[in-house]
């Protein structure tokens, strides 16, 4: 793949050959062809610290599919990743970070020396550049006015968004910030699930059959999280912890999970179905390095876990942080929810919680 010759023909061949390797990551042939043409002939300014939304718009892809294309390309050495940090005071962008381990809790602007939190929602954004082994980036590639124009037109993709891409976590599991450093996440939606009565499930079905059922349920939930623009941060026994950048995605994923589990149990036709408990809460937290993996910490995470503990199974428990999304969903899909109050362990004041009951269309009487 390394191309030492910079003649256009060699460049074009090298790009085509490199992009064809994306088949193994599920990137379709038409998408590859468009990407080859883009990398071969696009204005060089569009290939340096490229805003992913520019590609999404040109390729008519969702942001998630665009990021998947770029993350697969990163894995295959077609592009490089930049964690660009914009100073909230002078608006200058620091291009120094190319890996998560280059980021620190506090960032000092190289231009105006202002010190600020590395805020993964507002200051840290991700861009991609073509690997210079494929096409050299001449001086003209670095055009600030051009990039500002694109950013103003499309908005930027936050660092938090990339951290919430399942494929990024899978292909780059060891990409983390350094130990003892943290990234501020201004707004994250955290979803916990667990299986109710799994002890009974194991004793009644036997270990191997119960294990197989639990794994099938994991596979279904992982797919739902990915489809709703989220990422599974970890599994804990029969439980998962997933994050979303938008509360709406988190709540819709929760509903899809309960509907899918109802279908799953119907197919199972068993006396002991898998009963899924779900809890969601949204708020700020920090992203840290735990055992060489990116993890999330803070009151928001603890609250989400406690809220899941209130779930009786076959329901979704959420806090007032998701109420406007719940109202919108309830209005269109007729999902009912009730308000209640709960005192959560470790949290001094009682909080409002809501119980949503999801009736799969097939079961609605
Ligand atoms: Zn500055």
Boltz pocket constraint, residues with backbone or C-beta under 6 A from the ligand:
constraints:
  - pocket:
      binder: B
      contacts: [[A, 87], [A, 88], [A, 89], [A, 90], [A, 91], [A, 92], [A, 109], [A, 110], [A, 111], [A, 112], [A, 113], [A, 114]]
      max_distance: 6.0
